[in-house]
Amino acid sequence: MSPTMQRRRLAALAGLALLGLSACVPPPPVVAAYPPVPPLREEIRIAPPPQAERYAWQPGHWLWNGNGYSWNEGRWVLRPVMGAAWEHGHWAMERGGWVWIPPHWR
């Protein structure tokens, strides 16, 4: 293979590597002047599945999608580890504005 072909091949591989890395980088935080959180909806908690200690009730919550909110209904979910607790997504005052903290396990 000629040196020119080798350089082109390496450049193509480097480009693909950069594309792969960019998929691993989290999106920039959503920052707003004020926290526009809609109120939580009332919902009925259904009965837990068998082996209830392995599950946690994930209450319904509003999920920020970058353009607006969508409602995710409450459900029983398998805990990632015993004792893990669910934290709703919320707005926190940081970086000179309100930053959206997505829902997560802690």
Backbone bond lengths (Angstrom), bond angles and torsions (degrees), N, CA, C in turn:
res aa  C-N    CA-C-N  psi(-1)  N-CA   C-N-CA  omega(-1)  CA-C   N-CA-C  phi
1 M - - - 1.449 - - 1.525 108.08 -
2 S 1.314 115.98 137.60 1.460 120.24 -176.72 1.532 109.83 -73.27
3 P 1.349 117.37 159.09 1.475 120.69 177.87 1.529 111.73 -60.04
4 T 1.309 118.30 -34.28 1.469 121.00 179.06 1.525 110.05 -65.71
5 M 1.309 117.27 -44.60 1.465 121.71 179.08 1.533 110.74 -63.75
6 Q 1.349 116.16 -38.29 1.459 119.90 178.99 1.528 110.44 -64.29
7 R 1.350 116.54 -42.99 1.474 120.29 179.11 1.527 110.48 -62.69
8 R 1.333 117.03 -42.99 1.466 120.42 179.41 1.532 110.94 -63.36
9 R 1.303 115.34 -41.20 1.465 119.64 179.75 1.526 110.65 -65.12
10 L 1.336 117.09 -43.71 1.468 120.48 177.68 1.525 111.24 -63.69
11 A 1.333 117.00 -40.36 1.462 120.26 178.59 1.527 110.74 -63.21
12 A 1.333 116.10 -41.06 1.468 119.88 178.51 1.527 110.61 -64.68
13 L 1.328 117.41 -43.28 1.464 120.86 178.47 1.521 111.70 -64.04
14 A 1.329 116.51 -39.82 1.471 120.30 177.95 1.527 109.91 -63.51
15 G 1.313 117.19 -41.08 1.464 120.88 178.05 1.517 111.76 -61.87
16 L 1.330 116.86 -43.41 1.459 120.55 177.54 1.524 111.52 -64.20
17 A 1.333 116.84 -38.77 1.468 120.59 178.04 1.522 110.40 -62.64
18 L 1.328 116.83 -41.88 1.458 119.97 178.81 1.525 111.36 -64.56
19 L 1.322 117.15 -38.65 1.462 119.85 176.76 1.520 110.63 -62.49
20 G 1.321 116.94 -41.55 1.463 120.82 178.15 1.513 112.04 -63.85
21 L 1.322 117.05 -41.06 1.462 120.58 179.10 1.514 111.34 -67.02
22 S 1.327 117.52 -37.33 1.462 119.54 -178.41 1.518 110.92 -65.29
23 A 1.329 118.30 -26.63 1.459 120.92 177.63 1.525 111.04 -71.02
24 C 1.337 118.60 -22.52 1.463 122.64 -179.78 1.520 112.77 -87.35
25 V 1.303 117.99 -15.22 1.462 121.99 -177.09 1.529 108.57 -80.74
26 P 1.342 118.39 125.42 1.459 119.42 -179.83 1.524 111.04 -66.55
27 P 1.327 116.99 153.02 1.461 119.15 179.11 1.524 109.93 -66.10
28 P 1.318 117.36 157.36 1.467 119.27 178.51 1.528 109.58 -63.49
29 P 1.332 117.36 153.42 1.464 119.26 -178.60 1.529 110.99 -65.69
30 V 1.334 115.26 149.53 1.459 121.53 175.59 1.518 106.85 -84.18
31 V 1.319 117.27 122.43 1.462 121.74 -179.22 1.520 108.76 -118.61
32 A 1.334 117.16 134.81 1.458 122.49 179.40 1.519 109.24 -133.05
33 A 1.328 116.16 161.21 1.453 121.10 178.84 1.522 111.64 -72.64
34 Y 1.335 117.59 -25.87 1.467 122.42 179.16 1.532 108.65 -149.89
35 P 1.313 117.62 158.78 1.465 119.70 -177.41 1.532 112.35 -85.86
36 P 1.322 119.24 100.85 1.471 121.18 -176.46 1.523 112.98 -87.50
37 V 1.324 117.61 55.70 1.460 121.03 -175.10 1.528 110.09 -82.56
38 P 1.328 118.18 123.89 1.466 119.42 173.64 1.527 109.80 -69.28
39 P 1.331 118.37 154.81 1.468 119.42 177.00 1.523 110.82 -67.12
40 L 1.340 116.21 149.94 1.460 120.67 177.38 1.526 109.12 -65.82
41 R 1.307 116.04 148.30 1.459 121.97 177.26 1.526 109.22 -86.19
42 E 1.332 116.10 151.28 1.465 119.61 172.77 1.516 108.13 -78.12
43 E 1.330 116.43 141.39 1.450 119.82 178.92 1.515 109.73 -148.05
44 I 1.311 116.02 161.84 1.456 122.61 179.42 1.525 108.24 -99.58
45 R 1.331 115.72 127.16 1.471 120.19 177.52 1.521 108.47 -80.33
46 I 1.305 116.32 122.95 1.463 120.83 179.50 1.526 109.60 -79.53
47 A 1.337 116.30 164.89 1.464 121.17 -179.58 1.527 110.40 -62.47
48 P 1.339 117.42 144.15 1.469 119.89 -179.49 1.525 111.69 -69.83
49 P 1.315 116.24 156.99 1.463 120.40 176.09 1.530 110.09 -73.54
50 P 1.352 117.41 170.67 1.474 119.18 174.67 1.534 110.05 -55.62
51 Q 1.301 116.94 153.51 1.471 123.43 -175.59 1.530 110.25 57.34
52 A 1.319 114.88 52.44 1.466 121.75 -173.81 1.527 113.41 -55.04
53 E 1.348 117.80 -29.18 1.470 119.83 -178.53 1.531 111.83 -64.21
54 R 1.315 117.71 -20.91 1.470 120.99 179.44 1.529 112.44 -83.05
55 Y 1.333 116.32 -6.60 1.459 120.89 -175.58 1.521 110.90 -117.54
56 A 1.301 115.31 159.89 1.464 121.54 174.10 1.518 107.36 -132.03
57 W 1.316 115.76 143.90 1.452 119.81 175.95 1.523 107.80 -77.92
58 Q 1.300 115.53 120.24 1.464 121.65 176.39 1.525 105.43 -97.97
59 P 1.333 117.81 102.07 1.462 119.31 -176.77 1.525 110.76 -62.07
60 G 1.314 114.42 157.53 1.456 118.84 174.44 1.522 109.35 -57.87
61 H 1.298 116.00 147.03 1.463 119.67 -177.96 1.526 109.44 -154.84
62 W 1.308 114.79 155.86 1.454 121.28 174.35 1.514 107.74 -83.88
63 L 1.317 116.28 134.74 1.454 121.96 -180.00 1.522 108.62 -115.12
64 W 1.319 117.10 124.12 1.459 122.90 178.86 1.522 108.72 -79.25
65 N 1.325 117.59 126.36 1.460 120.89 -178.68 1.522 112.99 -109.13
66 G 1.319 117.49 11.75 1.459 121.23 -179.86 1.517 112.96 98.06
67 N 1.347 116.41 -22.24 1.467 120.95 179.25 1.517 112.36 -122.71
68 G 1.294 117.09 -22.56 1.451 122.03 -177.19 1.516 109.28 -178.68
69 Y 1.323 115.68 -171.16 1.458 121.21 -177.92 1.522 110.88 -105.54
70 S 1.326 115.52 148.11 1.458 121.16 170.03 1.526 106.51 -130.10
71 W 1.327 116.56 143.87 1.455 121.40 -176.93 1.517 110.17 -87.40
72 N 1.318 117.12 129.94 1.465 123.75 173.81 1.518 107.01 -110.05
73 E 1.332 116.86 117.63 1.460 121.09 -178.39 1.523 111.75 -66.43
74 G 1.330 115.86 152.82 1.460 121.15 177.95 1.521 111.22 -64.90
75 R 1.340 115.56 151.33 1.460 120.68 -179.33 1.518 109.19 -163.33
76 W 1.310 115.68 160.94 1.456 121.42 173.92 1.517 108.34 -84.04
77 V 1.329 117.31 130.76 1.470 121.29 179.57 1.524 109.09 -129.71
78 L 1.313 114.90 147.30 1.461 121.21 178.31 1.526 108.71 -68.31
79 R 1.324 116.91 127.82 1.466 120.38 178.73 1.532 109.93 -65.14
80 P 1.343 117.98 139.80 1.461 119.11 176.26 1.528 111.31 -67.18
81 V 1.338 116.79 -33.77 1.471 123.75 174.11 1.523 106.80 -146.83
82 M 1.320 116.77 153.58 1.470 119.44 178.72 1.527 109.51 -61.16
83 G 1.312 115.82 136.31 1.456 121.20 178.60 1.521 114.45 89.12
84 A 1.333 118.09 -6.62 1.465 119.97 179.51 1.527 108.97 -66.35
85 A 1.317 116.27 143.85 1.460 122.10 -179.54 1.525 109.26 -119.55
86 W 1.309 116.11 144.96 1.459 122.34 179.51 1.520 110.11 -85.25
87 E 1.321 117.18 135.63 1.461 121.78 176.10 1.526 108.23 -118.99
88 H 1.332 115.45 126.58 1.461 120.44 178.74 1.525 110.60 -61.25
89 G 1.319 116.10 152.95 1.457 119.22 168.73 1.524 108.06 -65.68
90 H 1.303 116.54 145.65 1.465 119.76 -177.87 1.527 110.07 -157.32
91 W 1.306 114.66 165.96 1.460 121.53 175.47 1.522 108.73 -95.62
92 A 1.325 117.21 138.63 1.470 122.41 177.31 1.525 108.07 -129.53
93 M 1.327 116.48 143.05 1.460 120.77 179.20 1.515 108.77 -78.19
94 E 1.330 117.21 111.70 1.463 123.94 179.95 1.514 108.64 -151.60
95 R 1.297 116.50 161.04 1.465 122.47 170.12 1.521 114.13 49.62
96 G 1.321 116.79 37.69 1.462 120.24 176.88 1.514 114.04 74.03
97 G 1.316 118.37 17.50 1.458 122.19 179.05 1.507 109.66 -170.98
98 W 1.312 116.31 -171.88 1.454 122.19 178.50 1.521 108.51 -94.18
99 V 1.350 116.58 127.47 1.457 122.97 -176.71 1.527 108.56 -111.33
100 W 1.334 117.69 132.72 1.457 122.52 178.81 1.524 109.63 -78.09
101 I 1.338 116.99 121.32 1.458 123.82 175.01 1.529 106.11 -101.90
102 P 1.325 118.87 111.67 1.477 120.19 -176.75 1.529 111.58 -64.34
103 P 1.353 117.10 157.16 1.465 119.53 176.67 1.531 109.80 -62.47
104 H 1.337 115.23 146.79 1.467 118.47 -176.81 1.529 110.55 -163.18
105 W 1.333 115.49 168.63 1.453 122.73 173.89 1.527 108.93 -87.93
106 R 1.322 116.21 145.47 1.473 120.50 173.75 1.500 109.76 -134.05
